[in-house]
Amino acid sequence: MKTTMKFVCLLFLSLFLSCSSEDNDPAPQQYSLDNIQGNWYRVGGNNPDYNGMLVNVANNIGTVNIPSGSAFSIGDIKWKDIIGQEDKSFNYKELGSDSNYYDASMKLGIDDTLRISVGNSGVGNEQKWVRVYTEWNECNPYQVGDFSNFKNGTWQAVNDSDSYPGLLTSVTDAGGGYYTVTLTNDSGIIPGLIIKSSNDNSGAISSGTAAGTNTPTVRKSSFLVYPGVSYDVEAIYSSYINVNHPVNYTIDYKFTGRMDCYEPNDYIEEAKAIPKNEVIEAYAITGYILNSNQSGSSPTFDYYKVQVFEPAKLKMELMQVPTSVKLRVNLLKPDGVILGVNYEVISGDLNQDGGVFSTTSNLVLQPGIYFVKVDVDGTRDTVINQDDSIPDHWDTPYKFKVTTVN
C-alpha cells in the first residue's frame, strides 16, 4: 500500500514539475520594427520600371502611396505581416504584380537602405529601397565618335557608275549626327552622287550633280544619320565634256556626331527619366532610317518621364529652340493619354521655327509618373547640298526645364 502511495505521489510530482516547466518557457523574442517605419522609395533592382515607387510602413504593413511606373495602385498592401529578426532582418509577405503574396525578406543596411529578396524567382525579386529619393536622371553620356575617311576610284568612260554598299558605316552614337560626303575628280568633269539608306531600295536620300553651281566639278551632300544604319554611295560619271580617260575620283566622307545622352527615346517605352528643376539638353536630330524622313515618324519624337510626388500641375518650359525647327510639346498621363494644357509664348511665334514657349497641365495631377513628348516639326531640313549652310538644329541643342506649379 505504501509502495502504491509513493508511486502515485511521484507521478503527481512529475506532472506538476512538467506543467511548471512548460508554463515558464520564455516567449519567442520580439524584435522591434521601429527602424523601418515611415516612407521608403524604390531605387534599384532587376525591374527598373518600378523605380520611384513609394511605400509607407505603419506597424507591420507597407502600403503603396505612389505606384510610379508599376502595376500597383495607391492603397495596395505591398508588404504585410512584417516580423523582425536578428541583425536588422525582417521576414514578411510581398505582393507580386500577379496579385499573389510571396515569402520575402528585408535587410536594413547601415546606410539606411532596405535590401529585399523575394522567394519567387523572376523580375522584381531583388529590390533596393531608400529613405530619401533623389530624382532619377537617365542621362548616359558618351564620347562622340567623329571620324573621316575616303574612297578612291576610276571611271573608264562616260556614264560609268560605281556603287559602294555600306560605304558610310553605321555609327553607335545614340544621338546620331550627320555625314558630309564630297565627290571630286582629276579631270574637271561634272560628277553625279547618289546616297541611299542600306535599308531601302526605293528612292534616295540625295541624288544629283553640282551643275549650275559655283563648283560644278564638286558634288557635296550632307544628311542626318540614324544610329545603327549604314548608307550606300554611288559615284557617277555624268559629264559629256571631252577629257582623257580614265577619270580618277575621290569620295571623301566625314561623320560629325552629336552627344544626346537621353537617346534612344523615340518611343514612349524608351522614355528617359529626367529630374525636375534642372535644365535638360537634347538634339532635334531626326536621322534617316529609310530614304524618306517624314514629320510624325518615330525619329522625330523624344520622350521623357518625370515623377510628381505631391498633387500639383506639371510645367515644361522651353529655354532654347534652334531657329531651323518648330517644337511641339505634349504632356501625357501614365497610360500615354494626352493631358489638356495651356501654352504661354516666351519668345517668337508658337507656330514658327524657333518659337520658345511653356506648356502647363490644365489640372492638378496626382502623384505618379508622367511623360513629356517633344515632336520635332517645322522646316526641319534633314539633307543639304553643295555649300548650303548647316541648319541650326544640326549643331544647336534644344533646352528645357520641367517643374511643378500650384
Buried (B, 14 or more C-beta within 10 A) or exposed (E): EEEEEEEEEEEEEEEEEEEEEEEEEEEEEEBEBEBBBEBBBBBBBEBBBBBBBBBBBEEBBBBBBBBBBBEBEEEBBBBBEBBBEEEBBBEBBBBBEEEEBBEBBBBBEEEEBBBBEBEBEEEBBEBBBBEEBEBBBBBEEBEBBEEEEEBEBBBEEBEBEBEBEEBBBEBEBBBBBBBBBBBBBEBEBBBBBBBBBBBBEEEBBBBBBBEEBEEBBBBBBBBBBBBBBBBBBBBBBBBEEEBEEBBEBBBBBBBBBBBBBBBBBBEBEBBBBBBBEEEBBBBBBBBBBBBBBEEEEEBBBBBBBBBBBEEBBBBBBBBEBBBBBBBBBBBBBBEEEEBEBEEEEEEBEBEEBBBBBBBBBEEBBEBBBBBBBBBBBBBBBBBBBBEEEBBBBBBBBBBBBBBBEE
